[in-house]
Amino acid sequence: MTRFASLYFLVGLCFLVISCNRTPKPIDPASAQAVKVQLDILQDSVAARWSEMMDSDNAKLHDTRQLLRELTTQPGTNRQQLAQLQYANDRLAARRYTQLTMAESEKIDAYDAAQDSLLRVVYALLPTAQEPAAPVKALTDQIQTADADLISFRVRYDQAVTRFNNYLQVHAAELEQLGGKYAKLQPLPLFTIQK
């Protein structure tokens, strides 16, 4: 390697090192900015868990509606009863609790009881003498799977909310310093009844 080639190589290497060394300045973990970033992550986690749970429940309501439609094609079904069940199913989403209204555990209990009693009546209409038609069986299986998954969705949601609520408590001073929406944040209710 010639002397000039070595010099060019060293200069090029210096430029490469300088250009690669543009890492962002780290955030001080004790700063209000770090608290804001962490809190945003925790809020996103709570929102994702809630959305996952609501999507599952919406799918269960949809599958119940489809199952009722399938049952109307079965011989000997009471169409008036199926229409009433369809109406009751369609009203369930409006009766469902929200992240804030679930602070009143009666709202959760009322929704769960309404959905459970509706499904008990629907299941009682399923043919017992012979194997149900493939769409009826598939929809029934999907509804029962969503029912079985409900507890795990609620547990994961409670875990995310607990982390969020604990963080609010520990970093109350920094949140007050951030002001705006961060100063107004309140703990979220849990599915688990607090003593």
C-alpha positions in Angstrom: 0.0 0.0 0.0 1.4 3.4 -1.0 1.8 6.2 1.4 -1.1 8.2 -0.1 -3.3 5.2 -0.2 -2.7 4.6 3.5 -3.5 8.3 4.2 -6.7 8.1 2.2 -7.6 4.9 4.0 -7.1 6.5 7.4 -9.0 9.7 6.5 -11.9 7.5 5.2 -11.8 5.4 8.3 -12.0 8.6 10.5 -15.1 9.8 8.5 -16.7 6.4 8.8 -16.2 6.4 12.6 -17.4 10.0 12.9 -20.5 9.3 10.8 -21.4 6.1 12.7 -21.0 7.8 16.0 -24.3 9.8 15.7 -26.2 8.0 18.4 -28.8 10.1 20.1 -28.1 11.5 23.5 -29.4 9.1 26.1 -32.4 10.2 28.2 -31.6 10.7 31.9 -33.7 7.9 33.5 -34.6 10.2 36.5 -35.9 13.0 34.2 -39.5 13.9 33.6 -38.9 13.2 29.9 -38.0 9.6 30.8 -41.1 9.3 32.9 -43.2 10.6 29.9 -41.7 8.0 27.6 -42.2 5.1 30.0 -45.7 6.2 30.8 -46.6 6.4 27.1 -45.3 2.8 26.7 -47.4 1.7 29.7 -50.5 3.5 28.3 -50.0 1.8 24.9 -49.7 -1.6 26.6 -53.0 -1.0 28.5 -54.7 0.2 25.3 -53.4 -2.9 23.4 -54.7 -5.3 26.1 -58.1 -3.6 26.1 -58.4 -3.6 22.3 -57.4 -7.3 22.2 -60.2 -8.1 24.8 -62.8 -6.0 23.0 -62.0 -7.4 19.6 -62.5 -10.9 21.0 -65.8 -9.9 22.6 -67.0 -8.2 19.4 -66.1 -11.3 17.4 -68.1 -13.4 19.9 -71.1 -11.1 19.4 -70.7 -11.3 15.6 -70.4 -15.1 15.8 -73.6 -15.3 18.0 -75.4 -13.2 15.4 -74.2 -15.5 12.6 -75.2 -18.6 14.6 -78.7 -17.3 15.1 -79.0 -16.7 11.4 -77.8 -20.2 10.7 -80.4 -21.6 13.1 -83.2 -19.8 11.2 -82.4 -22.2 8.3 -82.9 -25.3 10.5 -86.3 -27.1 10.3 -88.7 -26.6 13.2 -87.1 -23.4 14.6 -89.1 -20.7 16.2 -88.3 -17.7 14.1 -89.9 -15.3 16.5 -87.7 -16.5 19.4 -84.6 -16.3 17.2 -85.5 -12.7 16.3 -85.9 -11.8 19.9 -82.5 -13.4 20.7 -81.0 -11.6 17.7 -82.3 -8.3 19.2 -80.9 -9.1 22.6 -77.6 -10.0 21.1 -77.4 -6.8 19.1 -78.1 -4.7 22.3 -75.3 -6.3 24.3 -72.5 -4.1 22.9 -74.3 -1.0 24.1 -74.7 -2.5 27.6 -71.0 -3.4 27.8 -68.8 -1.7 30.4 -65.9 0.7 29.4 -62.5 1.2 31.0 -64.0 3.8 33.3 -67.5 2.4 34.0 -66.0 -0.9 35.1 -65.1 0.7 38.3 -68.6 -0.3 39.3 -68.2 -4.1 39.3 -72.0 -4.4 39.0 -71.7 -3.3 35.3 -69.3 -6.1 34.6 -71.5 -8.6 36.4 -74.6 -7.4 34.6 -73.0 -7.6 31.1 -71.5 -11.1 31.8 -74.9 -12.3 33.2 -76.8 -11.0 30.2 -74.4 -12.5 27.7 -74.2 -15.9 29.6 -78.0 -16.2 29.8 -78.4 -15.3 26.1 -75.8 -18.0 25.1 -77.5 -20.6 27.4 -80.8 -20.1 25.5 -79.0 -20.2 22.1 -77.1 -23.4 23.0 -80.5 -25.0 24.1 -81.7 -24.4 20.6 -78.9 -26.4 19.0 -79.9 -29.8 17.5 -79.2 -32.6 19.9 -80.4 -35.6 18.0 -77.9 -35.3 15.2 -74.5 -33.6 14.6 -75.2 -29.9 13.9 -74.4 -28.5 10.4 -70.8 -27.6 9.9 -71.4 -23.8 10.1 -73.4 -24.2 13.3 -70.6 -26.3 14.9 -67.8 -24.0 13.7 -69.6 -20.9 15.1 -70.5 -22.6 18.4 -66.8 -23.7 18.8 -65.6 -20.1 18.1 -68.0 -18.7 20.7 -67.0 -21.2 23.3 -63.3 -20.6 22.6 -63.9 -16.8 23.1 -65.7 -17.5 26.3 -62.8 -19.7 27.6 -60.3 -17.0 26.6 -62.1 -14.2 28.5 -60.4 -14.8 31.9 -56.9 -14.7 30.4 -57.7 -11.5 28.5 -58.9 -9.9 31.8 -55.8 -11.1 33.7 -53.5 -9.7 31.1 -55.4 -6.4 31.1 -55.2 -6.2 34.9 -51.5 -6.9 34.8 -51.0 -4.0 32.3 -53.2 -1.7 34.4 -51.4 -2.6 37.6 -48.1 -1.6 36.1 -49.6 1.7 34.8 -51.3 2.5 38.2 -48.1 1.7 40.1 -46.1 3.9 37.8 -48.6 6.8 38.3 -48.2 6.5 42.1 -44.4 6.3 42.1 -43.9 9.1 39.6 -46.7 11.5 40.7 -44.2 14.4 41.2 -42.7 14.1 37.7 -46.2 13.8 36.2 -47.2 17.0 37.9 -44.1 18.6 36.6 -44.9 17.5 33.0 -48.4 19.1 33.4 -51.1 18.9 30.8 -52.7 15.5 30.3 -50.0 13.8 32.4 -50.8 15.8 35.5 -54.5 14.8 35.1 -53.9 11.0 34.8 -55.8 8.9 37.2 -55.5 5.2 38.1 -57.6 2.8 36.0 -60.1 0.3 37.6 -59.2 -3.4 37.5 -61.3 -6.5 36.9 -59.9 -7.9 40.1 -61.9 -6.6 43.1 -59.7 -4.6 45.3 -60.0 -5.0 49.1 
